Amino acid sequence: AKEFDLLAYFVDHPGIVHSRERLLDRVWGLTFPGGTRTVDVHVAQLRKKLGRSELIKTVRGAGYKAVAP
């Protein structure tokens, strides 16, 4: 379910670099007790399911952004 929420967030905010902290806040909520590694794992799973890893770019030292196909 969180993978879908993450995808929806990226679709709603294309081309914008989102930090892991922002994604945790916006997708998982302020009270989520996990760390930012959760975002990395979900992004990896989402890329695998999409079959096109280039749709979600890693921006080194900053976070992730969605790009148009």
DRENPA-3360 file (N, C-alpha, C; in nm, 2 decimals, always signed):
BEGIN
1 = AKEFDLLA = +0.08/-0.12/+0.00/+0.00/+0.00/+0.00/+0.09/+0.13/+0.00 ~ +0.20/+0.13/+0.07/+0.28/+0.24/+0.08/+0.35/+0.27/-0.06 ~ +0.38/+0.16/-0.13/+0.44/+0.18/-0.26/+0.34/+0.26/-0.35 ~ +0.22/+0.23/-0.35/+0.12/+0.31/-0.43/+0.12/+0.45/-0.38 ~ +0.11/+0.47/-0.25/+0.11/+0.61/-0.19/+0.24/+0.69/-0.24 ~ +0.35/+0.62/-0.24/+0.48/+0.68/-0.28/+0.47/+0.71/-0.43 ~ +0.42/+0.62/-0.51/+0.41/+0.65/-0.65/+0.31/+0.77/-0.68 ~ +0.20/+0.77/-0.61/+0.11/+0.88/-0.62/+0.17/+1.01/-0.59;
9 = YFVDHPGI = +0.25/+1.01/-0.48/+0.32/+1.14/-0.44/+0.42/+1.18/-0.55 ~ +0.49/+1.09/-0.61/+0.59/+1.12/-0.72/+0.51/+1.17/-0.84 ~ +0.40/+1.11/-0.87/+0.32/+1.15/-0.99/+0.26/+1.29/-0.97 ~ +0.22/+1.32/-0.84/+0.17/+1.46/-0.81/+0.27/+1.56/-0.81 ~ +0.40/+1.53/-0.79/+0.51/+1.62/-0.78/+0.63/+1.58/-0.87 ~ +0.60/+1.58/-1.00/+0.71/+1.54/-1.10/+0.82/+1.64/-1.11 ~ +0.94/+1.58/-1.13/+1.06/+1.67/-1.15/+1.11/+1.74/-1.03 ~ +1.05/+1.72/-0.92/+1.10/+1.79/-0.79/+1.18/+1.69/-0.71;
17 = VHSRERLL = +1.30/+1.73/-0.66/+1.38/+1.65/-0.58/+1.32/+1.65/-0.44 ~ +1.29/+1.53/-0.39/+1.23/+1.51/-0.25/+1.33/+1.44/-0.16 ~ +1.36/+1.50/-0.05/+1.45/+1.43/+0.04/+1.38/+1.31/+0.10 ~ +1.46/+1.22/+0.16/+1.40/+1.10/+0.22/+1.31/+1.15/+0.34 ~ +1.36/+1.25/+0.41/+1.28/+1.30/+0.53/+1.15/+1.35/+0.48 ~ +1.14/+1.43/+0.37/+1.02/+1.48/+0.32/+0.92/+1.37/+0.28 ~ +0.98/+1.27/+0.21/+0.90/+1.15/+0.17/+0.84/+1.08/+0.29 ~ +0.92/+1.06/+0.39/+0.87/+0.99/+0.51/+0.76/+1.07/+0.57;
25 = DRVWGLTF = +0.78/+1.20/+0.58/+0.67/+1.29/+0.64/+0.54/+1.29/+0.56 ~ +0.56/+1.30/+0.42/+0.44/+1.32/+0.34/+0.37/+1.18/+0.31 ~ +0.45/+1.07/+0.30/+0.39/+0.94/+0.26/+0.36/+0.86/+0.39 ~ +0.45/+0.86/+0.48/+0.43/+0.77/+0.60/+0.37/+0.85/+0.72 ~ +0.39/+0.98/+0.72/+0.33/+1.06/+0.83/+0.43/+1.09/+0.94 ~ +0.40/+1.19/+1.01/+0.49/+1.24/+1.12/+0.52/+1.14/+1.23 ~ +0.43/+1.05/+1.25/+0.44/+0.96/+1.37/+0.51/+0.83/+1.33 ~ +0.56/+0.82/+1.21/+0.62/+0.69/+1.17/+0.75/+0.68/+1.24;
33 = PGGTRTVD = +0.77/+0.56/+1.31/+0.89/+0.55/+1.39/+1.02/+0.50/+1.31 ~ +1.00/+0.46/+1.19/+1.11/+0.41/+1.11/+1.21/+0.51/+1.06 ~ +1.32/+0.47/+1.00/+1.42/+0.56/+0.95/+1.41/+0.58/+0.80 ~ +1.50/+0.66/+0.75/+1.49/+0.70/+0.61/+1.53/+0.58/+0.52 ~ +1.59/+0.47/+0.57/+1.61/+0.35/+0.49/+1.48/+0.29/+0.44 ~ +1.38/+0.31/+0.51/+1.24/+0.27/+0.47/+1.21/+0.32/+0.33 ~ +1.24/+0.45/+0.30/+1.22/+0.51/+0.17/+1.30/+0.44/+0.07 ~ +1.43/+0.42/+0.09/+1.52/+0.35/+0.00/+1.46/+0.21/-0.04;
41 = VHVAQLRK = +1.42/+0.14/+0.05/+1.36/+0.00/+0.03/+1.24/+0.01/-0.06 ~ +1.15/+0.10/-0.02/+1.02/+0.12/-0.10/+1.05/+0.17/-0.24 ~ +1.14/+0.26/-0.26/+1.18/+0.31/-0.39/+1.23/+0.19/-0.48 ~ +1.32/+0.11/-0.42/+1.37/+0.00/-0.49/+1.26/-0.10/-0.53 ~ +1.17/-0.13/-0.44/+1.06/-0.22/-0.48/+0.97/-0.16/-0.58 ~ +0.94/-0.03/-0.58/+0.86/+0.04/-0.67/+0.93/+0.04/-0.81 ~ +1.06/+0.06/-0.82/+1.13/+0.06/-0.94/+1.12/-0.08/-1.01 ~ +1.13/-0.18/-0.92/+1.12/-0.32/-0.97/+0.99/-0.35/-1.03;
49 = KLGRSELI = +0.88/-0.31/-0.96/+0.75/-0.33/-1.01/+0.71/-0.25/-1.13 ~ +0.77/-0.13/-1.14/+0.74/-0.05/-1.26/+0.82/-0.11/-1.38 ~ +0.93/-0.18/-1.36/+1.01/-0.23/-1.47/+1.09/-0.13/-1.54 ~ +1.09/-0.01/-1.49/+1.17/+0.10/-1.55/+1.23/+0.19/-1.44 ~ +1.35/+0.15/-1.40/+1.41/+0.22/-1.29/+1.44/+0.36/-1.32 ~ +1.45/+0.40/-1.45/+1.49/+0.53/-1.48/+1.38/+0.63/-1.45 ~ +1.26/+0.59/-1.42/+1.14/+0.68/-1.39/+1.16/+0.75/-1.26 ~ +1.23/+0.68/-1.16/+1.26/+0.75/-1.03/+1.41/+0.76/-1.02;
57 = KTVRGAGY = +1.46/+0.88/-1.03/+1.60/+0.91/-1.02/+1.65/+0.93/-0.88 ~ +1.77/+0.87/-0.85/+1.83/+0.91/-0.72/+1.92/+1.03/-0.75 ~ +1.90/+1.13/-0.66/+1.98/+1.25/-0.67/+2.07/+1.25/-0.55 ~ +2.20/+1.21/-0.58/+2.29/+1.19/-0.47/+2.30/+1.30/-0.37 ~ +2.29/+1.26/-0.25/+2.30/+1.36/-0.14/+2.17/+1.44/-0.12 ~ +2.07/+1.42/-0.20/+1.95/+1.50/-0.19/+1.82/+1.41/-0.17 ~ +1.81/+1.31/-0.25/+1.69/+1.23/-0.24/+1.65/+1.16/-0.37 ~ +1.52/+1.18/-0.40/+1.47/+1.11/-0.53/+1.38/+1.21/-0.60;
65 = KAVAP = +1.37/+1.19/-0.73/+1.27/+1.26/-0.81/+1.22/+1.17/-0.92 ~ +1.09/+1.20/-0.96/+1.03/+1.13/-1.07/+1.05/+1.21/-1.20 ~ +1.07/+1.13/-1.30/+1.09/+1.19/-1.43/+0.99/+1.14/-1.53 ~ +0.96/+1.22/-1.63/+0.86/+1.17/-1.73/+0.92/+1.07/-1.82 ~ +0.84/+0.97/-1.86/+0.90/+0.87/-1.95/+0.93/+0.92/-2.09;
% end
